[in-house]
Amino acid sequence: MEMFEAAAKENINGLIFTFCYAHPEDDKFVKTVTKRVEKYGGNVNFAQIYCEKFELKKRVKGASRENFDKIKTKKGLDATLKKWDLFTPIPFVKSLRIDNTDISAKQVAKKIKMHYKL
């Protein structure tokens, strides 16, 4: 939280962070981040990036996940999807929603950049 507030306080032009929103468990986190940034005149832009479940199951074993503390098995993915609602958009903020089932990370980044005029 200190990082968000410090960036807003110093009027840093852009801070990008990612997290996996779980509805409704992460509502407090979203509200706290937004409040701390807006306190200094900043704004938070949300983008929900998702793909179809069949695609998640293909990607879960991808090499790009090797060096990160991410789910790496279909069994782990199924358990996570059963435990948390990871597909519902944040209900109280505007969010850009992008289905990346069939598009690259670069294309997703371009869509976010264009939508938020970054």
C-alpha positions as CSV (number, residue, x, y, z in Angstrom):
1,M,0.0,0.0,0.0
2,E,2.9,2.3,0.7
3,M,4.2,2.0,-2.8
4,F,0.8,3.0,-4.3
5,E,0.5,6.0,-2.0
6,A,4.1,7.1,-2.6
7,A,3.7,6.9,-6.3
8,A,0.5,9.0,-6.2
9,K,2.0,11.5,-3.8
10,E,5.0,12.0,-6.0
11,N,2.8,12.2,-9.1
12,I,4.5,9.3,-10.8
13,N,3.2,9.1,-14.3
14,G,2.3,5.4,-14.4
15,L,2.7,2.4,-12.1
16,I,1.7,-0.9,-13.5
17,F,0.9,-3.8,-11.2
18,T,-0.9,-7.1,-11.7
19,F,-3.0,-9.2,-9.4
20,C,-5.6,-11.9,-9.8
21,Y,-8.9,-10.5,-8.5
22,A,-11.0,-13.0,-6.5
23,H,-14.6,-11.9,-6.1
24,P,-15.6,-10.8,-3.5
25,E,-12.5,-11.6,-1.3
26,D,-10.3,-8.9,-2.9
27,D,-12.9,-6.0,-2.7
28,K,-11.2,-4.5,0.4
29,F,-7.8,-4.5,-1.4
30,V,-9.2,-2.8,-4.5
31,K,-11.0,-0.2,-2.4
32,T,-7.9,0.5,-0.3
33,V,-5.6,0.9,-3.3
34,T,-8.1,3.2,-5.1
35,K,-8.6,5.3,-2.0
36,R,-4.8,5.7,-1.3
37,V,-4.2,6.7,-4.9
38,E,-7.2,9.1,-5.3
39,K,-6.2,10.8,-2.0
40,Y,-3.4,12.5,-4.0
41,G,-5.3,13.1,-7.1
42,G,-4.3,10.0,-8.9
43,N,-6.5,7.4,-10.6
44,V,-6.4,3.6,-10.9
45,N,-7.3,2.0,-14.3
46,F,-8.3,-1.6,-14.1
47,A,-8.1,-4.2,-16.9
48,Q,-9.4,-7.7,-16.4
49,I,-7.6,-10.1,-18.7
50,Y,-9.1,-13.5,-19.0
51,C,-9.4,-16.5,-21.3
52,E,-11.6,-19.5,-21.7
53,K,-11.2,-22.3,-19.2
54,F,-10.1,-24.8,-21.8
55,E,-7.3,-22.4,-22.7
56,L,-6.3,-22.0,-19.1
57,K,-5.9,-25.7,-18.9
58,K,-3.6,-25.7,-21.9
59,R,-1.5,-22.8,-20.5
60,V,-1.1,-24.0,-17.0
61,K,1.8,-26.3,-17.9
62,G,3.6,-23.6,-20.0
63,A,7.3,-23.0,-19.6
64,S,6.7,-19.3,-18.8
65,R,5.3,-20.3,-15.4
66,E,8.4,-22.2,-14.4
67,N,10.3,-19.5,-12.5
68,F,7.2,-18.1,-10.7
69,D,5.1,-19.2,-7.9
70,K,2.2,-19.9,-10.1
71,I,-0.1,-22.9,-10.5
72,K,1.6,-25.4,-12.7
73,T,-0.9,-28.4,-12.8
74,K,-4.4,-28.9,-14.1
75,K,-5.3,-30.4,-10.7
76,G,-4.1,-27.2,-9.0
77,L,-5.9,-25.0,-11.5
78,D,-9.2,-27.0,-11.0
79,A,-8.9,-26.6,-7.2
80,T,-8.2,-22.9,-7.5
81,L,-11.1,-22.3,-9.8
82,K,-13.4,-24.3,-7.5
83,K,-12.3,-22.3,-4.4
84,W,-12.4,-18.7,-5.9
85,D,-14.4,-16.8,-8.4
86,L,-11.7,-15.4,-10.7
87,F,-14.0,-14.5,-13.6
88,T,-16.4,-11.9,-12.1
89,P,-15.3,-8.4,-12.9
90,I,-14.8,-6.0,-9.9
91,P,-18.4,-4.8,-9.4
92,F,-17.8,-1.3,-8.2
93,V,-15.1,0.1,-10.6
94,K,-15.0,0.5,-14.3
95,S,-12.7,-2.1,-15.9
96,L,-11.6,-2.9,-19.4
97,R,-12.2,-6.6,-20.0
98,I,-10.1,-8.4,-22.6
99,D,-10.5,-12.0,-23.6
100,N,-7.0,-13.1,-24.5
101,T,-7.9,-16.7,-25.5
102,D,-6.8,-16.0,-29.1
103,I,-4.5,-12.9,-28.8
104,S,-1.0,-12.3,-27.7
105,A,0.3,-10.5,-24.6
106,K,1.6,-7.7,-26.9
107,Q,-1.9,-7.3,-28.4
108,V,-3.4,-7.2,-25.0
109,A,-0.9,-4.5,-23.9
110,K,-1.8,-2.4,-27.1
111,K,-5.5,-2.6,-26.3
112,I,-4.9,-1.4,-22.7
113,K,-2.7,1.4,-23.9
114,M,-5.2,2.6,-26.5
115,H,-8.2,2.3,-24.2
116,Y,-6.6,4.3,-21.4
117,K,-4.7,6.6,-23.7
118,L,-1.3,5.7,-22.2
